[in-house]
Amino acid sequence: MGLLDGKAALVTGAGGGLGRAHALLLAREGASVVVNDLGGARDGTGAGHGMADQVVAEIESAGGRAVADYGSVSNTEQAAAMVQRAVDAFGKIDICINNAGILRDKSFKNMTEDLWDSVIDVHLRGTYLVTKAAYDQMREQGHGGRIIMTSSTSGLLGNFGQTNYGAAKAGIAGFARCLYPEATKYGITVNVLAPGAWSRMTEDLYPEDAKESAAKAAAPEKVSPAIVWLCSDEAASITGRTFLISGNRVSLLSWQRTEVAHKDNRDDPWDVRAVGEAILASEKDWPPIKPERPS
């Protein structure tokens, strides 16, 4: 018996890396899986069927059920069609994992509208389009569901040279935080993954002499178990959360408020210099901009 027996799942960008790891483990736990992948390069150019077909073949050879989908998440009709693919093949959709993405990194002084728009289009608009189709289908079915959105520490904590990617990933996290209270009434959970994993998206972030050890320590297969569990009935109470998962460490990211200046609201407004002095006096107690990342 698998944890997801009888469930139907859609994973976008599942032809390699994290998406492939999610799809394979979902199937191993009993879910039937729509393996979506456009089959393009890391920057989103090109297309092909080979990547999605290969993962479907892996699932089927292990005794699981899967079908391929080659649509683009940023195309309205194709995003809806991949959800319908799950319904046509498996009768329903219970799980939607938004994983598809591209990278077009550039320092902000060299950023262009094309680089900006293409990344926002795939990550933020693509996550919206697929989630909207899956959410509406889950509501119509009436028995709840699981939605996972993939953000990034680049959007939540910041990273040099990724203003387009970080803006998209921060937008995804904000999208999830606003959707989850609406989804609760329908039994649909909405959680966010901020992964640290080795893939073609991240391999050039590591120095050459560290790539072999990083590939093992940060294997995408180490991220997927917690995400697959979040897709199970056992995780029905967990929603609106952001999980940072890297290697075998699972962390919860949450927000805090640090008061830096305060006086009675019945008083007159702060003097500009006085509020500045109060802010500077509290600076030593502020949390770091970028907390230490798990190793």
C-alpha positions as CSV (number, residue, x, y, z in Angstrom):
1,M,0.0,0.0,0.0
2,G,1.3,3.4,-1.0
3,L,0.6,6.7,0.8
4,L,-1.1,8.0,-2.4
5,D,-2.9,5.0,-3.7
6,G,-5.8,6.1,-5.9
7,K,-4.6,9.7,-6.2
8,A,-4.0,11.5,-9.5
9,A,-1.2,14.1,-9.8
10,L,0.1,16.6,-12.2
11,V,3.7,17.7,-12.0
12,T,4.9,20.5,-14.3
13,G,8.5,20.6,-15.5
14,A,8.8,16.9,-14.6
15,G,11.2,15.9,-17.4
16,G,14.3,16.3,-15.2
17,G,15.6,17.5,-11.8
18,L,13.2,18.1,-9.1
19,G,10.1,17.6,-11.2
20,R,11.3,14.1,-12.3
21,A,12.1,13.2,-8.7
22,H,8.6,14.3,-7.5
23,A,6.9,12.4,-10.3
24,L,8.8,9.2,-9.7
25,L,8.2,9.2,-6.0
26,L,4.5,10.2,-6.4
27,A,4.2,7.1,-8.6
28,R,6.1,4.9,-6.2
29,E,3.6,5.9,-3.5
30,G,0.7,4.9,-5.7
31,A,-0.3,8.1,-7.5
32,S,-1.1,8.2,-11.2
33,V,1.0,11.0,-12.7
34,V,0.7,13.4,-15.6
35,V,4.3,14.2,-16.4
36,N,4.4,17.6,-18.0
37,D,7.5,19.0,-19.7
38,L,7.9,21.3,-22.6
39,G,11.3,19.7,-23.3
40,G,13.1,23.0,-23.8
41,A,16.5,24.2,-22.6
42,R,17.2,25.7,-19.2
43,D,16.5,29.2,-20.6
44,G,13.1,28.1,-22.0
45,T,14.0,27.9,-25.6
46,G,13.2,24.9,-27.7
47,A,10.8,22.0,-27.1
48,G,10.6,18.3,-27.5
49,H,8.9,15.1,-26.2
50,G,11.9,13.1,-25.1
51,M,12.2,14.3,-21.5
52,A,8.6,13.7,-20.5
53,D,8.4,10.4,-22.4
54,Q,11.5,9.2,-20.6
55,V,10.0,9.8,-17.1
56,V,6.7,8.2,-18.2
57,A,8.7,5.1,-19.3
58,E,10.6,5.0,-16.0
59,I,7.3,5.1,-14.1
60,E,5.6,2.5,-16.2
61,S,8.6,0.2,-16.1
62,A,8.4,0.3,-12.3
63,G,4.7,-0.7,-12.5
64,G,3.2,2.7,-12.1
65,R,0.7,4.7,-14.2
66,A,1.7,7.9,-16.1
67,V,1.0,9.9,-19.2
68,A,3.0,12.6,-20.8
69,D,2.1,16.2,-21.5
70,Y,4.2,18.6,-23.6
71,G,2.3,21.8,-23.0
72,S,3.7,25.2,-21.9
73,V,2.5,26.4,-18.5
74,S,2.5,30.0,-19.7
75,N,-0.1,29.2,-22.4
76,T,-3.7,29.5,-21.1
77,E,-5.1,26.7,-23.3
78,Q,-2.2,24.3,-22.7
79,A,-2.2,24.9,-19.0
80,A,-5.9,24.0,-18.8
81,A,-5.3,21.0,-21.1
82,M,-2.7,19.4,-18.8
83,V,-5.2,19.4,-16.0
84,Q,-7.8,18.0,-18.3
85,R,-5.2,15.4,-19.3
86,A,-5.3,14.1,-15.7
87,V,-9.1,14.0,-15.7
88,D,-9.2,12.2,-19.1
89,A,-6.6,9.7,-18.1
90,F,-7.3,9.1,-14.5
91,G,-10.8,10.5,-13.9
92,K,-9.8,13.4,-11.6
93,I,-6.9,15.5,-10.2
94,D,-6.0,15.4,-6.6
95,I,-2.4,16.8,-6.6
96,C,-0.9,19.7,-8.5
97,I,2.9,20.4,-8.2
98,N,4.0,23.6,-9.9
99,N,7.6,23.0,-10.7
100,A,8.3,24.2,-14.2
101,G,10.7,27.1,-14.6
102,I,13.5,28.7,-16.6
103,L,16.5,30.8,-15.8
104,R,17.7,33.9,-17.6
105,D,20.1,35.4,-15.1
106,K,21.6,38.8,-15.6
107,S,22.7,41.6,-13.3
108,F,20.1,44.4,-13.1
109,K,22.2,46.9,-15.1
110,N,22.1,44.4,-18.0
111,M,18.4,43.4,-17.5
112,T,16.1,43.7,-20.5
113,E,12.4,43.6,-20.8
114,D,12.6,40.4,-22.7
115,L,14.7,38.7,-20.0
116,W,12.3,40.1,-17.3
117,D,9.0,39.2,-19.0
118,S,10.0,35.7,-20.1
119,V,10.9,34.6,-16.6
120,I,7.9,36.2,-15.0
121,D,5.7,34.6,-17.7
122,V,6.9,31.1,-17.1
123,H,7.2,31.2,-13.3
124,L,4.5,33.5,-12.0
125,R,1.9,33.5,-14.8
126,G,2.6,29.8,-15.5
127,T,2.0,28.9,-11.8
128,Y,-1.2,31.0,-11.8
129,L,-2.6,29.4,-15.0
130,V,-1.9,25.8,-13.9
131,T,-3.1,26.4,-10.4
132,K,-6.3,28.1,-11.6
133,A,-7.2,25.1,-13.8
134,A,-6.4,22.6,-11.1
135,Y,-8.1,24.6,-8.3
136,D,-11.3,24.9,-10.3
137,Q,-11.3,21.2,-11.1
138,M,-10.7,20.3,-7.5
139,R,-13.5,22.5,-6.3
140,E,-15.8,20.9,-8.9
141,Q,-14.9,17.5,-7.7
142,G,-15.6,18.4,-4.2
143,H,-13.2,16.2,-2.3
144,G,-10.3,18.6,-1.7
145,G,-6.8,18.5,-3.1
146,R,-3.2,19.4,-2.7
147,I,-1.4,22.3,-4.4
148,I,2.4,22.8,-4.1
149,M,4.0,26.0,-5.5
150,T,7.7,26.2,-6.0
151,S,9.4,29.4,-4.8
152,S,13.1,30.0,-4.1
153,T,15.4,31.5,-1.6
154,S,16.3,33.9,-4.4
155,G,12.8,35.4,-4.0
156,L,12.5,34.9,-0.3
157,L,16.0,35.9,0.8
158,G,17.6,37.4,-2.3
159,N,20.4,36.5,-4.6
160,F,22.8,38.5,-6.9
161,G,21.9,38.5,-10.6
162,Q,18.4,37.1,-10.3
163,T,16.1,40.1,-10.0
164,N,13.7,38.7,-12.6
165,Y,13.7,35.2,-11.1
166,G,13.6,36.4,-7.5
167,A,10.6,38.7,-8.3
168,A,8.7,35.8,-9.9
169,K,9.5,33.5,-7.0
170,A,8.5,36.1,-4.4
171,G,5.3,36.6,-6.3
172,I,4.6,32.9,-6.2
173,A,5.0,32.9,-2.4
174,G,2.7,35.8,-2.1
175,F,0.2,34.1,-4.4
176,A,0.2,31.0,-2.1
177,R,-0.2,33.0,1.1
178,C,-3.3,34.7,-0.3
179,L,-4.8,31.6,-1.9
180,Y,-4.6,29.2,1.0
181,P,-7.2,30.8,3.2
182,E,-9.7,30.8,0.3
183,A,-8.8,27.2,-0.5
184,T,-9.4,25.9,3.1
185,K,-13.2,25.9,2.7
186,Y,-12.8,23.4,-0.1
187,G,-10.4,21.1,1.6
188,I,-7.6,22.2,-0.7
189,T,-4.2,22.8,0.9
190,V,-1.6,25.2,-0.6
191,N,2.0,25.0,0.5
192,V,5.2,26.5,-0.9
193,L,8.5,24.7,-1.5
194,A,11.8,26.7,-1.5
195,P,14.2,24.0,-2.6
196,G,18.0,23.7,-2.5
197,A,18.8,21.0,-5.0
198,W,21.3,20.0,-7.7
199,S,19.8,20.3,-11.2
200,R,20.6,21.8,-14.6
201,M,19.1,25.0,-13.2
202,T,21.7,25.2,-10.4
203,E,24.7,23.2,-11.4
204,D,26.7,26.2,-12.6
205,L,26.3,27.9,-9.2
206,Y,28.9,25.5,-7.7
207,P,32.6,25.6,-8.3
208,E,34.0,22.9,-10.5
209,D,35.8,21.1,-7.7
210,A,32.6,21.0,-5.5
211,K,30.1,19.7,-8.1
212,E,30.5,16.0,-7.4
213,S,29.9,16.4,-3.7
214,A,27.1,18.9,-4.2
215,A,25.3,16.6,-6.6
216,K,25.3,13.9,-3.9
217,A,24.5,16.2,-0.9
218,A,21.8,18.2,-2.7
219,A,20.3,15.4,-4.9
220,P,16.7,16.4,-5.9
221,E,15.5,13.0,-4.6
222,K,16.2,14.3,-1.1
223,V,13.7,17.1,-1.5
224,S,10.8,15.0,-2.8
225,P,9.9,12.9,0.2
226,A,8.6,15.8,2.3
227,I,6.7,17.2,-0.7
228,V,5.1,13.9,-1.5
229,W,4.1,13.5,2.1
230,L,2.5,17.0,2.0
231,C,0.4,15.7,-0.9
232,S,-1.1,12.9,1.2
233,D,-4.2,12.7,3.4
234,E,-2.0,12.7,6.4
235,A,-1.0,16.4,5.7
236,A,-4.6,17.7,5.5
237,S,-4.0,20.1,8.4
238,I,-0.9,21.7,6.9
239,T,-1.5,24.7,4.6
240,G,-0.2,28.2,4.0
241,R,3.4,27.1,4.9
242,T,6.7,27.6,3.2
243,F,9.2,24.8,3.5
244,L,12.9,25.2,2.8
245,I,14.2,21.8,1.9
246,S,17.9,21.1,1.0
247,G,19.5,17.7,1.2
248,N,17.9,15.8,4.1
249,R,17.0,18.9,6.1
250,V,13.5,20.3,6.1
251,S,13.0,23.8,7.6
252,L,10.0,26.0,8.0
253,L,10.3,29.6,6.8
254,S,8.1,32.0,8.7
255,W,7.8,35.7,9.0
256,Q,8.5,37.8,12.1
257,R,7.9,41.4,13.1
258,T,10.7,43.3,14.8
259,E,9.7,46.6,16.3
260,V,12.3,49.3,15.6
261,A,10.6,52.5,16.9
262,H,7.5,53.0,19.0
263,K,5.7,55.7,20.9
264,D,2.1,56.2,21.9
265,N,-0.2,56.5,18.9
266,R,-2.1,59.3,20.6
267,D,1.1,61.4,20.5
268,D,2.1,63.7,17.6
269,P,4.0,62.2,14.7
270,W,7.6,61.3,15.1
271,D,10.2,64.0,14.4
272,V,12.2,62.8,11.3
273,R,15.6,62.9,13.1
274,A,14.2,61.3,16.3
275,V,12.6,58.3,14.4
276,G,15.9,57.9,12.5
277,E,17.9,57.8,15.8
278,A,15.4,55.2,17.2
279,I,15.7,53.0,14.0
280,L,19.5,53.1,14.1
281,A,19.6,52.3,17.8
282,S,17.7,49.1,17.2
283,E,19.7,48.0,14.1
284,K,22.0,45.8,16.2
285,D,19.0,43.6,17.2
286,W,17.6,43.1,13.7
287,P,17.6,39.6,12.2
288,P,20.1,39.1,9.3
289,I,18.9,39.9,5.8
290,K,19.9,36.4,4.6
291,P,19.7,33.8,7.4
292,E,22.3,31.0,7.2
293,R,21.2,28.4,4.7
294,P,21.1,24.8,5.7
295,S,24.1,22.7,4.6
